[in-house]
Each structure stands twice: as structure tokens, then as C-alpha cells.
Amino acid sequence: MATPKLGYKNADGKRIAGTTTIIGRFKDSGGLIHWAHKQGMDGKTLYEERDKAAECGTLAHEMVEDYLNGKDPMKKLEKIDAEMGLKALNAFQMFRDWKDQTKIEIISEYQEIQMVSERYQYGGTPDAIGKLNGKYILLDWKTSNSVYSDYLMQLAAYKILWEENGNPPIDGGFYLCRFSKDFPDFSVHYFEELELAAEQFLLLRKAYENDKELKKRVK
């Protein structure tokens, strides 16, 4: 979920960094550079290919959000190219089949709820909280052709936010739901615990603050 337009603010009204901003500050750009190089070698325009690749997965992602929010997901296909629409529809249907098979309950009031950690001074907006077999689970949707360690840190950071704000513990694990950029595919990656990812995120949170202070010294 993207950072709110007005950003996150702590109890004192001070703006604080969001989860993805903190992680993104130290993100390895090697994969992106390789992808951009490949587009150029294939004679393709970088930004046109980037937008085209993202559209199918992003469309399926949006259809899922509409479906979970009680809206008609099919409306997203009304003005979409037929081929791309079919790809997105296939990925969306795979998500629905998976949800029905697992019997996961998405808790509607906890979808995309903005939260702030006063202890660690950062904000975040998990995509969804659910329940399975009586246990709370955390879910996140990604449009990507791969799964990256960044995603695990993000899930772990959301767990910290969720539990610090007085909610029941995430005791049923984490579900990373991935929509492929290039193909009509949907996949799920389950993680029982993410303690190391949480530790790494908090290290980045500290490094993010240190980096801001260091930049002040070289202005």
C-alpha cells in the first residue's frame, strides 16, 4: 500500500517516515538496473515497457482490492485491452480460488488501515489482516516477477505496527500474495515467522535516522 498523500504523523503531529520509504532508502537497485539494460538491448522503450509490464499485475491487484471491499471487480475491465484484461482476470480468479480453498477470512475493517509506531517512529499501511483456523494472519499483495527480502521486512514491520497498536498478535503467519507483471499468474508465499526480518527492519530504521543526521553535516 502506498504512503498516504499527507504522510504519517506521530502523536505530536510530526511527520515520520513510512515503512516503504525506510526500506527503499537502502534498497539494492541491481535488479532494476539489469531489467532496464535488458529492455535497451531488446530495442524497447524503457518507460513504455515498464508501464505495460506493471499494468496486468496492477490491474489484477486492483480487482482483488475491489472484490474484498464489496465493489464489482469486473468494472476494472470495461476500458481495458482485451488481451490484458483476460490476463488480469485469470490472475484475479486464481486469487479467488485460493481464498475459497483455504477458507481465509479477510477482516474488512482492518484492510489498508494506517498505523503509526510511537516506539520506533514510523508508519505503515498493511494491505489486509485476516483469520485462519482462529488465528490472525497478515497479508500483503505485490505486483512483481520475483519475491525479494524487502517484502519480508515490510511484512515484519507491519506486524510491529499492528501489535504495538493494541491488536491481537499475528499468530497465524504471513501470506505474501504475488501477481506477476508479465504473465496471468498468481502465487502465494507463506512465512510462519519473520523475526530476523523484523530485526533487519529495525536496523534500517536506525540507519535511516543516522543517515538524515549525517546529511545535515555535509550541507
Summary of the structure (lengths in Angstrom):
residues: 219
radius of gyration: 18.5
end to end distance: 32.7
largest distance: 56.3
contacts: 644
relative contact order: 0.16
helix: 50%
strand: 18%
